[in-house]
Amino acid sequence: MTNRFSKITGVTLSLVISFSMIPVQAAKNQNSFKDSPLFNKLLTCRSINDDVARLHCFDDNIKALDDANTHHDILVVDRAAILARQKQSFGFAPPVLALPKKESPSPQSQKKDQATDDVIHEMTDKVSFVSDDGEGHWIIGFSNGARWLQIDDQPVANEPHVGSVVRIRKASFGSFVANIDQQSAIKMRRVR
């Protein structure tokens, strides 16, 4: 009985691991322009030797890209816009629009405060709104409209106020912790 149970558990665990890797692989392939037929057609124009034919090829393919963009069949967005969107949605579900990996990172993208994978892991901002929920938990708001609720019972020695500097970062299992004015961390959840 124990041997059969361990085999079933092993098979189940293998299936769970296999299926959990599918979204990871899909995320790695997400946003790859190299897989786009429209983009590939545009790139093939470079290999045409005749100037007039090459220009005609570029014009036709740029028009096709523009039409696809107009009809929302493709999305053309730069790295800065994606990072801005991730920053705005920090604290909610994982970002839907992930950045593709750079083939050769430039020194410019290797900033000290930014991970090389271009995913935001923490934010620091000044408080623009403070309240409590009536049960001893703090509600902290920021100028971008984000509201965070304290979800543990950890006391905060120096109460937060408008202008307090708060550092919120990802913790384990999808949770978040915050340091208010460099005090001990408290657990927080984004509510708006």
N, C-alpha and C positions, 0 to 999 in steps of 0.2 A: 504494500500500500504506500509506504513512504517513498519507494523508488518510483512508482507511477506518479505520485504527487510531485516529486522533484522534476520529473521529465515534463509534466504539464506546466509547471511553474517556469521551467527553462524555456520551453517553446513560447509561452505567453510573453515572457520577458524579451525574448528575441524579436517577436512580432512588434511589441511596443517600441523597442529601440529602432527597428527598421522603419516603422511608420512615423516615428518622431523625427527621423532624419529627412523625410521628404520635404517639409516646409523649409528646413535649413538649406537644402540644395536649391529649392525654388527661390529663396531669398538671395542666394549667391548669384543666380542667373538673372535676377530682376534688374531691369533698367540697362541691359547691355545693348548699346546701339549697334554693336557688331552683328547681332542676330536679327536686325531689322532689314527686311527686303528693300524698303525705301532708301535706307541709308546705304546699303550695299550697292544699289544701282547708282547712287550719287558718287560713290567712291570709284566705280568702274569708269566714270567719265574721265578721270585723270589719266587713264592709260590710252586715250584716243589721241593720235598724233596730229590729225588735221585740226587746225585752230577753229575753223567754222563749225565743224562737226562736234568738237569738244564743247564749244560754247552752247550749241544747240542742245546737247546732252545735259549740260548743267542747268540750262534754263528749264527744260522739260522736267527734270527731277526736282529742282527747287520748287517749281509750281506744284508738283505732286506732294511734296512735303508740306508746303503751305496749305494746300487743300485738306490734307489729313489733319493738320493742326487746327484749321478752321472748323472742321467737322468733329473735333475731339477724338479722332482715331489714334493720335499720338500725343504725347506730352513732352514738350521741350522745356527743360528747366535747368538752371545752373546750380552748382554746388552750394552757393551762398543762400539761394532760395530754399533749398532742402534743409540746410542747417537752421535757417530762421524758422521754418515750419516745425522742425523737431524741437527747437527751443520753446516755441509757443505751446506745444502740446506735451512738454516734459511733465511726467507724473501720470499721464494717462497710459493707455495701451501702447505696446511697442509701435514705433513709427511704421506706417503703411508704405511710405515712400522711402526706401533705403538707398543709400549712396552706393554705387558700384565701387569695387576696390580699384585703387589706382595701380597701374602697372609698375610705375617707378615713382615713388613718392618724391616730391620736390622738397627742398629745405623749407620753402614757404609754408607747406602744409604740416610740417612737423613742429607745431607750436608746443610750448611747454605745457600749456593749460588744456590742450586738446589731444584726445587719444588718436592714434594713427588710424583707427577704423572710422573716424568721423561720426561717431555716435556720441550724443551728449549723455554723460554719466552724472553730471552735477550742475547746479546753477547757484549763483550768488546774486542776491538782489536786496534792495532796501524795501522795508515794509511800508505799505501805503494805507493799510487797513488792519485794525486789531479788534478782536472781540472774543468773548468766550461763549461756550455753548450751554452755560448754566449748570454744567456738571463738572466744572474744573478743567475743561480742555480748551486750549487756545485755537482760535480761528485766525489765520494770518492771510492777508491779501497783498497782492503786488500790483504795480501799475499796469501790467499787461492783462489784468482781469482775473488772474489765477487766484484761487482760494484753496488753502490747505488747512486741514483739521488735524489737531493732535489726537492720536489714537491710543496713547498709553497714559498711565497715571503718574509719570515722572514729573515731579515738581520743577518749575523753572524759577531759579533763585531771583534773577532780575527780570521782571515781567517785560515782555516785548512791548514796544511802542512804535508809533509812526517814526520812521527813520532808522529803526533797528536793522542791522545787517544780518541776513539769514542765508546760511549755506545749506542747501538741500542736495542730498546725493542718494543714488541708488544703493540699496542694501540687499540682503539676501532674500530670495524667494519673491522678488517683485515688490518688496517693500521699500520705503524711503525713510531716511533719518534727516533731522535738521538740527543745526547748531544756531541758536539765536545769540547774537553778539558773542560768539566764541565760547558759549557755555556748553555744558554736557549735552549730548545728543538726545533728542526726543523723537519718537516715531510719529510720522505724519502720513496723511493720505490726501491726495488732491481731490477736491470735491467740486471744483468749477474751474 
